[in-house]
Amino acid sequence: MKFLVDECLHTSLVAVAQSHGHDCFHVNWLGLSGETDWDLMPRIIEEDFAFVTNNARDFRKLYAKEELHAGLVIIVPQVLPAQQRELFALILQDLAGDQDMVNEVIEVTLDGEHAVLTRYSLPEA
């Protein structure tokens, strides 16, 4: 899979994805920092990125309007980079063996000290 990490998350998430065998880029490294969410969407869709963000509200709305997309990963809690890496690694472990996450969203939240993964279709079938 090919991931693009939003500027609201740490650049070190790129190395986490790469260590799991995925291509990954950070918005900042592609000269897209400061772009509005809706201006990022054409690039995300055109380049078939699964997008990684913690901006759940805006990107859920944007992805619901897309007929076809490569997937959305939402790391819900705003946590320090070390915990972002841990949560992203859990998502990647959950994806192991899957060929893709077309039109799917995976969200990770925290329930106390436990991570909870939720996977659903968007747009809804």
C-alpha positions as CSV (number, residue, x, y, z in Angstrom):
1,M,0.0,0.0,0.0
2,K,1.0,3.6,-0.4
3,F,0.4,6.0,2.5
4,L,0.4,9.8,2.7
5,V,0.8,11.2,6.3
6,D,-0.9,14.5,7.1
7,E,1.0,17.4,8.6
8,C,-0.9,17.1,11.9
9,L,1.0,13.8,12.5
10,H,4.8,13.3,13.0
11,T,7.1,12.6,10.1
12,S,8.4,9.5,11.8
13,L,5.2,7.7,10.8
14,V,6.8,7.3,7.4
15,A,9.5,5.0,8.8
16,V,6.9,2.9,10.6
17,A,5.0,2.3,7.3
18,Q,8.3,1.6,5.5
19,S,9.3,-0.9,8.1
20,H,6.1,-2.8,7.4
21,G,6.8,-2.9,3.7
22,H,4.7,0.0,2.5
23,D,5.5,3.1,0.5
24,C,4.9,6.2,2.5
25,F,5.3,10.0,2.2
26,H,4.7,12.9,4.5
27,V,2.7,16.0,3.3
28,N,5.6,18.3,4.3
29,W,8.1,16.4,2.1
30,L,5.9,16.7,-0.9
31,G,5.6,20.5,-0.6
32,L,2.0,20.3,0.5
33,S,2.2,21.7,4.0
34,G,-0.3,24.4,4.7
35,E,-2.6,23.1,1.9
36,T,-6.3,23.1,2.9
37,D,-7.9,19.7,3.4
38,W,-10.1,20.0,0.3
39,D,-7.0,21.0,-1.8
40,L,-5.2,17.9,-0.6
41,M,-8.0,15.6,-1.8
42,P,-7.3,15.7,-5.5
43,R,-3.6,14.7,-4.9
44,I,-4.7,11.9,-2.5
45,I,-7.1,10.5,-5.0
46,E,-5.0,11.0,-8.1
47,E,-2.0,9.3,-6.6
48,D,-4.0,6.5,-4.9
49,F,-2.8,7.3,-1.4
50,A,-4.3,5.8,1.7
51,F,-4.3,9.0,3.8
52,V,-3.2,9.0,7.5
53,T,-4.5,11.9,9.7
54,N,-6.0,12.8,13.0
55,N,-8.4,15.3,11.5
56,A,-11.3,12.9,11.6
57,R,-14.2,15.4,11.2
58,D,-13.0,17.1,8.0
59,F,-11.6,14.0,6.3
60,R,-14.7,11.8,7.0
61,K,-16.8,14.5,5.2
62,L,-14.4,14.7,2.3
63,Y,-14.0,10.9,1.9
64,A,-17.8,10.4,2.1
65,K,-18.0,12.5,-1.2
66,E,-15.5,10.2,-3.0
67,E,-16.9,7.4,-5.1
68,L,-13.6,5.5,-4.9
69,H,-10.5,6.0,-2.7
70,A,-7.6,4.0,-1.5
71,G,-8.5,4.3,2.2
72,L,-8.4,6.6,5.2
73,V,-6.5,6.0,8.5
74,I,-7.6,8.1,11.4
75,I,-5.4,8.3,14.6
76,V,-8.1,9.9,16.8
77,P,-6.2,10.8,19.9
78,Q,-3.8,13.7,19.8
79,V,-0.7,12.1,21.3
80,L,3.0,12.5,21.3
81,P,5.0,11.1,18.3
82,A,6.1,7.9,20.1
83,Q,2.5,6.9,20.8
84,Q,1.5,8.0,17.2
85,R,4.1,5.5,16.0
86,E,2.7,2.7,18.3
87,L,-0.9,3.3,17.2
88,F,0.0,3.4,13.5
89,A,2.1,0.2,13.9
90,L,-1.0,-1.5,15.4
91,I,-3.1,-0.4,12.3
92,L,-0.4,-1.7,10.0
93,Q,-0.3,-5.0,11.8
94,D,-4.1,-5.3,11.5
95,L,-3.7,-4.7,7.8
96,A,-1.1,-7.4,7.3
97,G,-2.2,-9.7,4.6
98,D,-4.8,-7.3,3.2
99,Q,-4.1,-6.2,-0.4
100,D,-5.9,-2.9,0.1
101,M,-8.5,-0.9,2.0
102,V,-10.4,0.5,-0.9
103,N,-13.3,2.7,0.3
104,E,-12.6,1.8,3.9
105,V,-11.6,3.7,7.0
106,I,-9.6,2.4,10.0
107,E,-9.8,4.5,13.1
108,V,-7.8,3.9,16.2
109,T,-8.9,5.3,19.6
110,L,-7.8,4.9,23.1
111,D,-10.0,3.3,25.8
112,G,-7.8,3.9,28.9
113,E,-4.5,2.4,28.0
114,H,-6.0,0.1,25.3
115,A,-6.1,0.9,21.6
116,V,-9.4,0.1,19.9
117,L,-9.4,-0.3,16.1
118,T,-12.6,0.3,14.1
119,R,-13.0,-0.5,10.4
120,Y,-15.9,0.7,8.3
121,S,-16.9,1.5,4.7
122,L,-16.9,5.1,3.5
123,P,-18.9,6.1,1.5
124,E,-21.4,3.7,3.0
125,A,-22.3,0.9,0.6
